[in-house]
């Protein structure tokens, strides 16, 4: 597996500077969140910038995952809206078009991303859960067909506070979509937040479609991405599960609220996680105390 860093944790850096720093710190991957300051897909020169960024990632040896969780890219007044759940068909189409653009930039030699990660969003109207699930499944099927045509995988992320928030709900959606291009993004902090423990059990259970992983610390019942060591995640269990699942993709640190101290945060995160990677998922050994 490859340790990566999400560019949403470098929100105050130019993208070129962010990926260079991520590579300098020894990360092997990048979760690239397309956003207003980082490869805005609606910028006039977007095609040239996508190609240039893909070339730079290749030069730096960074494997790429495209993330689509920009907060205000589609609507400057409403966070994470519109979505595939929206009441208005035109709003659902707007989200779908954005996701298709992300797939296209991933699969046609620009970014050369191996997967695109996305989520359901939260409903804003009065539609019943069955109707929301039908809307979401339809959008995911259409997107999966488009992704397959572009030789890109989709990795869907259950997110606390959104319509699809747990793995049980993802299982229902996964069965309805039933498409070979449609898989899972597992955020280990979200699993702890939701009480879906042990994390390793779920990683192994979904190993056949586990195509993307996010990592951070978190506490049960509180959706707050914390610095490593500040929460309740059992990282030895997490990495043991990833090994048992045979996971060979990117494990991306996701600490967007730490952008004000991005470089130090990324450095500390890697120092914390490297021993778990090196130890094959086991608890890293504690150095013996030396007497004076």
N, C-alpha and C positions, 0 to 999 in steps of 0.2 A: 504494500500500500504506500501511498505518497502523501506526505504532510503538506497541506496547502494553507493559504490565507485568503480570506474574503476581502475584496477591495472595498466593501462597505465599511471596513475598519480603518480605511485610509481616506475618509471622506474629505479631508482638508488638504490632501495632496493631489498634484497632477497625476494622472494615471501612469504616465511614463516613469515618473519618479517613484510611484508606489510599487510598480512591478519590479523595478530595479532594486529597491530596498528589500522587497520580499525575497528576491533571488540572492542578494548579498547575505541575507541572514541564514541562508541554507535551506529554504523551503523549495520543494520540487514541483509545487502546483499552485494554481491561483483560481479562486472562485471569483469570476469577473461579473460583478453586478452592474449591468448596463443602467446608467443613471444620468441625471442632468449634467454632471461634471465629468463622468466617466463613460465615454463612448455613447453619448446621447444618440439613440437611433433615429431621432428626428432632426439632427443637425444637418445643415446643407451639404457638408462635406463628409457625410457619414461613411460612404463606401470607401473613400480613400483612407479615412482614419481606421476603419475596421481592418483593412488589408495591412496597414502599417503596424497596427497593434498586434495582429497575428504574427507578422514577421518578427517583431520584437520579442514576443513570448517564445517563439521558436529559438531565437538567438540566445535567450536566457535559459533555455532548457526547462521552461515551465509548462506543465500539462494544464490544460484549461477546462474548466466547467463554467458554463454560462448560467448566471443566476438572474432571476427576473423580479426580485423583491423590492425594486425602487419604490420609495414611499409616495412621491408626488409627481412621478413622471407623466402619468396620463391625466391626472386631475390635480391642479395646483392647490385646490381648496379641500380635498378629501383624501385622506391617507389610504393608499392601497385600493383606490376605486378608479374606474369601474372594474367589475370582475366577471367571470363566467357565470355568476349567480344573478347578475343584475336583472331587474324587472324589465327594462327596455331592451328589446333585441339589438338595437343599434349600439347600446353600451356593451353588451356581450360580444358583439362583433368587433368592437374596438379593442377589447382585451385580447380576443382571439387573433386579430391581425398583428398586434404587438408580439404575441407569443410566436406566431408564425415567422415574423421578421427575425426574432431571436434564433429560431431554428435555422432559418436560411443563412444567417451570418455564421452560424456554427458549422454548417455542413457543406458550404460551397468553396472552402479553401481560404476564407478570410481569417477567422479565429481558430479554426480546426479544433473546436470543442467536441468532446466525445459525448456530452450529454447536456441537456437544458433542464434546469430545475425550476419548478413553479409550485403554486399552492392554490387553494380554492378561493381564498378571501372570505370575508364575512358578509352575510346577507344584510341588506338595508331596508327591505320592504316587508310585506306581510305574507309572502308565499309560504306554503306548507313545506315541511322537510322533503316530502316525496317529490314535489315540483322542483325544489332546489337541486335535489339529487339528479333528477332527469335533465335539468339544464346543464349541470356540471358534467355528467356522463356524456351528453351529446357533444359538448365542446371539447372534452378530452379525446373522444373518438376521432373527431375531425382533425384535431391537432396531431394525434398519433398517426393518422394516415399521412399527413403532411410530413411529419418527422421521418417516418419510414421511407418515404420517397426521397428524402434528403440524407438518408443513412445516419440519422441522429437518434439517440435514445432520449426519452422523456423520463425525468425522475421527480415524482410528485411528493411534496413534503406536507405531512400532517402538522398543523400549527395551532398551538393553544389560542383560543379566542376566535378561531376561524370555523367555518362550517365543517370541514374535515379536520378534526383536531387530534384524533387518536388512531392507533393502528386498527382497531376494530372497525371504525368508520372507513378507513382507507381500504380495508379488506372488502367492504361492500362496494365501494367505488371501483376497485380493481376488478372485481368480478363482473361488474356491469360494463366496464370499458373493454376488458378481455381482448387486449391487443398486445402483440409481441414487442412493440416499441414503448410500452407504458410500464414503468417500474417505480421504484421508491427512492426518495431521499430520506434518510433516517437522521434526525437531529437528536443526539444522545441526551442533551439537556432537556428537550421536550419530553422524552420518555420518562426521565426522572420527575419532571414537573407533573406529569399525568399519573405518576405512580405505576408505570408500565415496567415492572422490575421482575427479575434482573434484566438489565439491558441486553446482556449477552444472549439470553434466550430468544429475544425478538430479532436480533441481528441474524442469528442462525436460522430462525424460522423463515425469514424473508430473503435468504441468501441468493436465491435464484433470480431475484429482480432488484437486489440491492446495488444500485448504480451510483449513489452519491451519499456522502456522510458529512454532517456538520458536527462540530465539537466545541464545547465550552463548558463551564461549570454552571450549576443551577441547583435550586432548592425545590423540594416537593411543594407543589401547589402555588408556586410563584414563578411567573414567566418573566424572568429577568436574567439576561445573559451576563454571567459573572466571570471574573478572572479566575483562572485555575487555582484551586486551593481554597476558594471562598464559599464553595457550595457543598453539595452532597453526592456528586457523581463519583461512582466507584470506577476509576479509570483502569485499574487492573482488570476488572470484569469487562469493561468496554473493549479493551484491546484483545483480551482473550477471546471475546465473541467475534471480533473482526477476523482474527486468525482462524478460528474454527469455521467461519463462514467462507474462508478463502477470498476475502475481499481484496481486490487489487486496484481499486480506484483511488481518488483523492479524498483525504480526510481534512476538511477545511475548517480552520479556526474562524468562528463567527463572533466578533466582538465589536459590533458597529458603534456602540455607545462609548467605546474607548478611543475613538478617532482623535481626540484631543491629545492623546499620548501614544499615537500609533506605533512609532518606532520602538519605544521601550516596551510596549505591550506585546508586540510581535516577537521581540527578542525574548522576553520572559516566558511567553507561551511556548516557544520552541524549546527553551531550556527545560520547562516542566514536562513536555510531552516526549522529548527524545528518549529518555530512559525507558518509557513504556514501549516505544517502537523497538528499541534495541533489545529489550528483554523478552520479546515475543508475546507480550500481553501480560506477563507475570508482574507482580509487584516488584519494582526495582529494589535491589538490595540496599540496605542502609549502611553507610560507611561506618566502620567501627570507630569508637571514640579512642583517642590516643591519650595516654597518661602523661603527666608532666613530671 
